[in-house]
Every structure is written in C-alpha cells, then in structure tokens.
C-alpha cells in the first residue's frame, strides 16, 4: 500500500476487543510504538495520485469544490462514516478534518469542528493536556496509545481509547487520532464486577449452602456452608460430581430431579424448585429443597446452574422407603385424624391399619402417634410448609398434592 497515511491508520487502529481489558495509561503516558513510516511530502497544489484515483474533498472543502490533498484523503475517506471517532489537527491545534463520530462526542457536526481550535471545545486544562500530547507525537514522530476523557451531552464523563499518530499534510506533519468509545463497556464491566462481588458476599457470608454447577453436574464453586453440610473441606467439594451428594437409591425424587435438570440445561425453563435426599460423607441423609437457576441467555444450552439448598431436615441414617399408603397414613395422623377416620378414608380394615402403624413405629423408631408425626417431619417425609399435611415428594398416588 503506497499511501503512508492509510498505512499509518491500519497499523494503529485500536484492537478494541483485546485492549479494553488492559490497564490504559493516562493521556501523554501511552505506550509508544515504533516509528511511523512516512512518505514523500505532497505538493501544495495536490499532484495526481500515482494510481490515477481522483481526489475526494473533505467535509470542509466538498461544498466549495476544493480537492483534498492526498496526504490524508485516504484516511478521511476510510473512517468518515466509521463508528470510531477520528480527527486530524495541525500543530497549532486547529482541526483540519473530523468524522461524524468524533463530532458527536462534542454534540456537534464535523463542519462546526473544522477550522476551530482545541480550546473551542475542551476545558482549558484538557486542552493544555491534549496540546502537550500532540507536541510529544510531533517531537518523537511515533504514535501514542491512550485514553481520552470527555464530557458527554448528559453531563457525565465519557472515555474513549485509541491512538494518535503523525501524518503528512501539505509538506508538514499533522496529528491524526482515532478512538473507540468505551464508556458503556466500562460501565457494564463495573456493574458486572459489582454483581460478582455481591454474589461472592452472598455465597460466603449468608450461611446458605449453595454451589455453582456445570452442565454435566460438576461443582465449580461452593460456599463454606455447603461444604460443612456434606462434612467436606471446601477444596474437596469443588470438582466433585453432584450425583455423589445425592442418596443413591432410585425413586421418584431422583427421577424428577433428573427430568428437571435436563429441562434446565435445554433452556426449556430457567428456574426449578424441587426436593432431594442428600447424603454426607458419614452416610447420613437429609431431605432438602433445591432451588436451581441457570445463568445467562446466550447459548442454546445452559452451561452453568446455581443450586441453593434450603429447608433441610435433620440428618439421619437411611431408612427403608415407605409405601404410598404409609405416607398417606402419616399425613392423616399429622392432620389429627383418628384411627377409624384414617381406615375409612383409605378404605382399610382396622387390622390392616394397625399393621401399618406398627410397621411405621418400627421403621421410624417412634412409639406413639405424636412421635410418628414428629419423626415424619424431622426426617423430611412430610412437607414442612404445607397444610393439610402432605408428602414432601408429592409423588405418591395416594398423597395429596
């Protein structure tokens, strides 16, 4: 490419997606790159392009029909309507050209910028700083990368990041600049950092057992309370597969949890509340409510799920699963029904009911009716926040929903 100004532009365009994550230096202290290649000075009257291209007037000269010197017409043509803000100034701080994006930063149009000086648009302190940076570029002959602070139309301070570099125009060196506005990006980054800090504080100091799970069910991060719940160290819990924390016996609880998990990952739903039986490293079990929520909306399949554990029952040794009739009997006992009422409701003989009650006393280690009800709640068999009483799983055909 023969035109030095266009080559300078392409070499110094800010790589926005990469650079905004770096620590940007203040104006006048940017990273200095290698010398910018320069071509032979253009004649004042604007000789023809060696490739035979016609000259295109800039914003200032198009109306008057004056040809733009080839020194920066290629730069101007390339970025005139680009979203990146760009300008060219002479060594006296006078604007020779600016595109629409740059003029928009000051709430004006390019025609109002051209021919005027830095001080006409920037505060004195900012104008002095910009002039000093321009002089640095002219003296060194090298580009400078830095951030630009400016006053937005709504009165807030905006930030743009880019490069300033020397260009040749009518046998003299001028200063060109090109910037990308990163105000909204920085604001979004700050909001995300604040949200992450709040989430970390909630995870670490709320006392809630919670964990971030991958789509394949592996623990990515977890709270201290979650590690304590399973009698694990935090480093031992992270990286563990979540299914190892569930009671291994197959049943309606586990089947329902699998179905709802698959629905979450497939993004058919975003939030699920369900119950599960958890097991710690000592083999003790407890029933708990699980609140599962996916993160983000971008992918067709969810990649991460937050799991929060609430309403835990007391830890207990595993007991044989109860039949649907036995769970229904417990719910009616908790409701205060008499034996005759329970037998009539379930269409059982008194002898059959007495057998179920005896079996329940043995399985739950409770000798009386009140003790059976208490144990049913403590062990998570009955839902703690439901009336009339019902099964915590609500999956048995004879349980009330």
N, C-alpha and C positions, 0 to 999 in steps of 0.2 A: 504494500500500500504506500503510495508515494506521498500523500499529504501528511505532514508532520502533526498538524493539529488533530486530525482524525485518529492518527496512531496514538497520540497522547491520550485522547479520550478513551479509547478502547483499553489502553494499558492501565488506566487509573479509575475505571468505573468501579464504584464500591460494590463488593460482593456481599450484598445485604444479608442474605440468609446465614452467612458464616460470621460476618464481622460484628453483628449486633450483640453477640454473646461475649465478645471480648471487652476488656476494660478500655474505654475510649479516653484518650488523653484530651486535655483542655486545648482550646484554640491556641495555636502558637507553639504547642508542645507535642504535635502529632508525630507519628512515625515518618521518618524521611526515607524515601526510596532512592533508587539510582537516578542518575541524570536523565532528564527527558530528552529524547532525540529531537533536534530542531533542524528545519530545512533552510534553504536559502531565503533571504528576505524577499517578499513580494514587491513588485514595483508599485509605486504610489498610485499610478493610474490603472492598475489591475490588469496585468497581461493575461492572455488567454490560458485556460487550463491545458496542459500538455496532452491530456486525453481528449480534448475537444469539447468538454462539457460546458454548458452555459452557466454563467454565474447567476445565483439566486439572491435577490435583495433580502435584507433582514427586515425585522419589524419596523425599524426606524426609517429605512430607505425605500421600502417597497412602494409606499404611497407616492414618493417623489420620482420613482423610476430610476434610482441610482443603484448601480451594481455594487454588490458586497465584495470587498477584497477577499481573494481566495484564502487568505490567512486563517479565517475562522468560519467561512461559509459552510464547509462540510460539517464542522462541529455543530453549528447552529441548525442546519437542516436536519441532522440526525436526532437532536434532542428537543427540537422546537415544541413538539406535541407529546413528548415523553412524560411519564408521571414523575420522573426525577427532576428536581429543581436545578436549573443551570443558569450561569451568567458569564459575562466577560466584562472586565473593568480595565481601564488603563491605569498607569502608575499614579495618577492623580486621584484615584478613587472615583472616577466618573464611569457610569455604566455605559458600555458600548452596545450591549445586547443582553437580553434576558428572555427566558421562555415563560410560558404561561404558568407553569408550576411554581417557578421562583417568584413571579409577581404575586401569585396567590398567597404566598407566605406573608406578604405585607398588605394583603387585602386590596390589591390594585391590579392593573393590567400592564403588559410589557411596555406599551407606548408611554406610560407615565413614569417608567423607570429610566428609559434610555435618555442619556444626556444629563441626568441628575447625579448627585454625589451620595456617598455612603451616609453622610450626616443628615441628608434629607429624609432618611427612613429609619435610621437606628439612633439609639440614645448615644450621647457623647462618649460615654465610657466604652460602649460596644463598638462604636465607630473607630475609636483610637485602637482598640484591640484588633479589629479587622484590618486596619491600615498597617499595623505592625506586622501582622501575619503576611499581608501582601508584600511588604518590603522584604521579609525573610525569604519568600519564594523568589522574588526578583533577584535578590543577592546570591542565593545559593543556586538558583536555576534548577531546583529539584521540587517534586510535588510534596505536599504535606497532607496527611490524613488527620482529620479531627472532627469534633462535634460542633455544631452551630446551635446556639440558643437564640430564640427569637420570641417576640411577643405575639401571641395568636389573637385573632379577631375577638375571641370571647374573653380576652384579658388574661388567660393563663399562659404559662411559659411553655413553648414547644421546643423540641430538639430534633435536629436533623444531623445525619452523619454522611460524610463523603470526602472528597479530595479537592484541593486547589492545586493548580499547576500552571506553569508558564506556557503561553502561546505567542506566536509571532503574528503581528498585525501591522502592515504598512511600515516595514523595516524597524519596528520597535517591539519590545517584549511587553505583553499584557498578562493579566491574571484571569484564568478561567476557573470555574468551580462547578461541581455537580454534586448534588446531595439527595439523599432519600430521607423523607420524614419518618422518624421512628417514635414519635410521641405516643401514638396509640399502642404501638408494640410494647414500649416500655411500661405504659400504664397497665396493659394486660399482663405483662410479666410480673409487675409488682403485686397486682391483685392475685395472681396465681401463687406467688410466694407467700402472701399473707394467708391465703386459703390453706396452703400446705402447712404453715406454722400453726394455724388454728386446729387443723386436723391432727397434727402431731401432739398438740397440747391436750386435745380431747382424748386421743389414744393413750397418752402416757399418764395423764393426771386425773381422768374422770373415774377410774376404778372399773370401767366397763371392760369385760372380756371381749376383745374384737381382734379381727385379723383380716389382712388383705390376701386374697387367694387368686391364683392364676386360673385360667380356663380349665386346665387339667387337674385342678384341685390341690395344688401345692401351696403351702403357706409362704408368702413372700415377706410379710412383716406382721408383727403382732404386738399387742400390749402386754405389759407385765402381768396384768390381771388374768389374761388368757393363759399365759404360761403357768401361773400359780394354780389356775383351775384344773389343769391337767397334771400338776405336780412335775412340771418340766422347767428346766432353765430356758431363758428366752432364746439363746442360741440353739438349743436343742429343738425348740418348737419351729423356728424358721427353717424352711426347707423340707419340713415333714409333709407327707401326703395327708390330706384332711380325712380320708376314709379310715385311716388308722386311729382316729379320735372318736369314731362312732362305734356303738355297740355292734358286734359282728352278726348277731342273729338276724336273719332276713325276716321281714314283716311289712305290714302296711306303712309304717313310719319310713322305713328306708326306701321303699318303692316310691312313695310320694315325694320324698326328698330328691331322689334321682330325676323324677319327671320334672319337678320344678327347677332343678338346677339346669337341666337341658333346655328348658324354656327360657331361662335367663341368658344362657350363653348364645342361644339362637336369636336373642333380642325380641322374642315374642312378648316378653314382659320385662319391666325394668326392676321391679321390687317384689319380693316374696317374703311372706311370713309363714313359718311352719314350725313344727316341733321335731325334736330328735332326741335320741338317748345317747349321751356322751359317756365315754369311758376314759378314766385316767390311767396313769402308769401303774397304779396299785390295783387295778382291776375293778374299782368301784364305779358304779354307774349313777347317772343323774339325768332326769329329763329336763330339757330347757327349750325355750323358744328361740328360734333363729330368725334374724332379720337380715335378708340378703339383698344387696343393691349393686347393680352394675355401675361401671364408671365409664363416662364418655359416650359419644354417639357416632364416632367417625366410622368405625369398622362395621362390616355386616355381622360379625360375631364379636361378642364381648370378650375382652382379653383379661379383665380383672373384675373381681367381685369383693365387696366389703361384706364381712359377716360379723354381726353383733349378737352376743348371747345375753338373753335376759330371762327372768323368772325361772331360776334354777331350782330344782328340788334338792333335797338333801342327798348326799352321796350314800349309796347303799350297795350291798352285794347283789349280784344278778339273781332274780327270782324267776321261776318258770312263768311263761306267758299265761295270761288269764284268758279265759274264753269270753266270747261276747256276752253270754248270759251272766257270767260272774261280774263283769264290769258294769252291766246294767243293774245288777243287784246292789253293787256298791253305790251307784248313783242314786238309787231309790232309798238306800239306807241314809245317805247324806241329806236327802230331802226330808227325812223324818217319817217315812212310811213304815207301817207295822208289817210283821211277817205275813199276816193274812192279806194285807193290801198288796204286798210285793208278789205273793203267789198268784193272786187274782190278776194283777197287771201283766205278769209274764205267762199266765196260763200254766202254772206249775203246781204239782201236788205239794202238800206240806212236807212230805217225806223227801221229795227231790230238793225243795228249798233248804231244808235242814242239812242235806248233804252238801250243797253248795256253800252254805255258811260255815260248816265245819271245815271244808276244804280251804276256804278263804282264811279262816283263823290260822290254819296251819301254814299256808303259803306266806302270809303277811306277818306272822308272828304276833297276832293281836287276839286277845282273849274275849273281848267284849265288842258290842256293836259300836260304841263311840270310838274304841281303839281301832276298829277296822276302818272307820271313816277317816280318822286322823292319819293312819298309815297310808291310805289311798291318796290323800293329798300330799303327804310328805314324800312319797315315792313317785309323785307325778303321774299317777294313774288317772286321777280326776283333774280336770282343768281348774286352776286356782281362781280364775276371774270369771266364772260363768254361773248363772243361775237360770233355771234349775240346774242342779249338778249334772255334769256330763263327762264323758271320757275325754281325756286330754288329747287323744288322737282323733276322736270323732270318726273313726274309720270302721267301726264295727256296725253291722247291720241293725243291731238292737239298741245301739246308743242313740241318744237324742242329739241332733245336730246343734 
